């Protein structure tokens, strides 16, 4: 009898759900959008499909990217709006 009372008293403690880890607030809008995207909270419930012509266009654009060589070095140009 005493054993069953102890077991019944422990059941509510085992049923407590764990909270997800807290993340610090997003510093920028980009960080906020990336968090929403990775959490999958606002994913569309509607299945999104491509038509045959859309698939062909995207494949063509992807294949076109291989026509240009990748340079060994990129030239860095600093753009400033201070002198305008």
Phi and psi restraints in degrees (value plus and minus 20) as a CYANA .aco file:
   2 UNK   PHI     -84.5   -44.5
   2 UNK   PSI     -57.6   -17.6
   3 UNK   PHI     -81.4   -41.4
   3 UNK   PSI     -63.9   -23.9
   4 UNK   PHI     -87.5   -47.5
   4 UNK   PSI     -53.8   -13.8
   5 UNK   PHI     -87.2   -47.2
   5 UNK   PSI     -59.3   -19.3
   6 UNK   PHI     -85.6   -45.6
   6 UNK   PSI     -62.5   -22.5
   7 UNK   PHI     -83.6   -43.6
   7 UNK   PSI     -61.8   -21.8
   8 UNK   PHI     -86.1   -46.1
   8 UNK   PSI     -53.2   -13.2
   9 UNK   PHI     -91.0   -51.0
   9 UNK   PSI     -47.1    -7.1
  10 UNK   PHI    -106.0   -66.0
  10 UNK   PSI     -36.2     3.8
  11 UNK   PHI     -80.5   -40.5
  11 UNK   PSI     -65.9   -25.9
  12 UNK   PHI     -81.9   -41.9
  12 UNK   PSI     -51.2   -11.2
  13 UNK   PHI     -88.5   -48.5
  13 UNK   PSI     -54.5   -14.5
  14 UNK   PHI     -95.9   -55.9
  14 UNK   PSI     -41.8    -1.8
  15 UNK   PHI    -107.3   -67.3
  15 UNK   PSI     -24.1    15.9
  16 UNK   PHI     -90.4   -50.4
  16 UNK   PSI     105.1   145.1
  17 UNK   PHI     -98.2   -58.2
  17 UNK   PSI     127.3   167.3
  18 UNK   PHI    -101.9   -61.9
  18 UNK   PSI     117.8   157.8
  19 UNK   PHI     -99.3   -59.3
  19 UNK   PSI     124.7   164.7
  20 UNK   PHI     -86.9   -46.9
  20 UNK   PSI     133.5   173.5
  21 UNK   PHI     -82.0   -42.0
  21 UNK   PSI     119.7   159.7
  22 UNK   PHI    -101.4   -61.4
  22 UNK   PSI     119.5   159.5
  23 UNK   PHI    -128.1   -88.1
  23 UNK   PSI     126.8   166.8
  24 UNK   PHI     -84.5   -44.5
  24 UNK   PSI     135.0   175.0
  25 UNK   PHI     -82.4   -42.4
  25 UNK   PSI     128.1   168.1
  26 UNK   PHI     -86.3   -46.3
  26 UNK   PSI     117.7   157.7
  27 UNK   PHI    -101.6   -61.6
  27 UNK   PSI     -54.3   -14.3
  28 UNK   PHI    -150.4  -110.4
  28 UNK   PSI     148.1   188.1
  29 UNK   PHI     -85.0   -45.0
  29 UNK   PSI     -54.3   -14.3
  30 UNK   PHI     -83.0   -43.0
  30 UNK   PSI     -64.5   -24.5
  31 UNK   PHI     -82.0   -42.0
  31 UNK   PSI     -60.5   -20.5
  32 UNK   PHI     -83.2   -43.2
  32 UNK   PSI     -63.8   -23.8
  33 UNK   PHI     -86.5   -46.5
  33 UNK   PSI     -58.1   -18.1
  34 UNK   PHI     -85.8   -45.8
  34 UNK   PSI     -55.7   -15.7
  35 UNK   PHI     -87.4   -47.4
  35 UNK   PSI     -62.3   -22.3
  36 UNK   PHI     -82.5   -42.5
  36 UNK   PSI     -61.7   -21.7
  37 UNK   PHI     -84.9   -44.9
  37 UNK   PSI     -65.1   -25.1
  38 UNK   PHI     -93.2   -53.2
  38 UNK   PSI     -45.3    -5.3
  39 UNK   PHI    -100.0   -60.0
  39 UNK   PSI     -36.0     4.0
  40 UNK   PHI      43.7    83.7
  40 UNK   PSI       6.1    46.1
  41 UNK   PHI     -97.7   -57.7
  41 UNK   PSI     -50.1   -10.1
  42 UNK   PHI    -134.7   -94.7
  42 UNK   PSI      12.0    52.0
  43 UNK   PHI     -91.3   -51.3
  43 UNK   PSI     127.7   167.7
  44 UNK   PHI     -90.8   -50.8
  44 UNK   PSI     119.2   159.2
  45 UNK   PHI    -105.6   -65.6
  45 UNK   PSI     -33.0     7.0
  46 UNK   PHI    -106.8   -66.8
  46 UNK   PSI     108.9   148.9
  47 UNK   PHI     -87.5   -47.5
  47 UNK   PSI     108.1   148.1
  48 UNK   PHI    -124.5   -84.5
  48 UNK   PSI     105.2   145.2
  49 UNK   PHI    -144.3  -104.3
  49 UNK   PSI     132.0   172.0
  50 UNK   PHI    -118.2   -78.2
  50 UNK   PSI     126.5   166.5
  51 UNK   PHI    -100.1   -60.1
  51 UNK   PSI     149.1   189.1
  52 UNK   PHI     -82.0   -42.0
  52 UNK   PSI     -59.9   -19.9
  53 UNK   PHI     -88.4   -48.4
  53 UNK   PSI     -56.2   -16.2
  54 UNK   PHI     -85.2   -45.2
  54 UNK   PSI     -59.8   -19.8
  55 UNK   PHI     -83.5   -43.5
  55 UNK   PSI     -62.4   -22.4
  56 UNK   PHI     -83.0   -43.0
  56 UNK   PSI     -62.6   -22.6
  57 UNK   PHI     -84.5   -44.5
  57 UNK   PSI     -63.2   -23.2
  58 UNK   PHI     -88.0   -48.0
  58 UNK   PSI     -57.6   -17.6
  59 UNK   PHI     -85.4   -45.4
  59 UNK   PSI     -60.7   -20.7
  60 UNK   PHI     -81.8   -41.8
  60 UNK   PSI     -65.2   -25.2
  61 UNK   PHI     -82.4   -42.4
  61 UNK   PSI     -60.3   -20.3
  62 UNK   PHI     -84.9   -44.9
  62 UNK   PSI     -64.0   -24.0
  63 UNK   PHI     -87.3   -47.3
  63 UNK   PSI     -51.0   -11.0
  64 UNK   PHI     -84.9   -44.9
  64 UNK   PSI     -47.3    -7.3
  65 UNK   PHI     -86.5   -46.5
  65 UNK   PSI     -40.7    -0.7
  66 UNK   PHI    -104.3   -64.3
  66 UNK   PSI     -23.5    16.5
  67 UNK   PHI     -98.1   -58.1
  67 UNK   PSI     -37.9     2.1
  68 UNK   PHI    -128.4   -88.4
  68 UNK   PSI     111.1   151.1
  69 UNK   PHI     -91.2   -51.2
  69 UNK   PSI     129.7   169.7
  70 UNK   PHI    -107.0   -67.0
  70 UNK   PSI     102.3   142.3
  71 UNK   PHI     -89.2   -49.2
  71 UNK   PSI     132.9   172.9
  72 UNK   PHI     -89.0   -49.0
  72 UNK   PSI     -55.2   -15.2
  73 UNK   PHI    -153.4  -113.4
  73 UNK   PSI     123.3   163.3
  74 UNK   PHI    -122.5   -82.5
  74 UNK   PSI     118.1   158.1
  75 UNK   PHI    -103.6   -63.6
  75 UNK   PSI     106.0   146.0
  76 UNK   PHI    -115.0   -75.0
  76 UNK   PSI     104.0   144.0
  77 UNK   PHI    -143.4  -103.4
  77 UNK   PSI     100.7   140.7
  78 UNK   PHI    -104.5   -64.5
  78 UNK   PSI     107.0   147.0
  79 UNK   PHI    -124.7   -84.7
  79 UNK   PSI     108.9   148.9
  80 UNK   PHI    -148.2  -108.2
  80 UNK   PSI     121.2   161.2
  81 UNK   PHI    -124.5   -84.5
  81 UNK   PSI     -13.2    26.8
  82 UNK   PHI     -90.9   -50.9
  82 UNK   PSI     -53.4   -13.4
  83 UNK   PHI    -114.3   -74.3
  83 UNK   PSI      -4.6    35.4
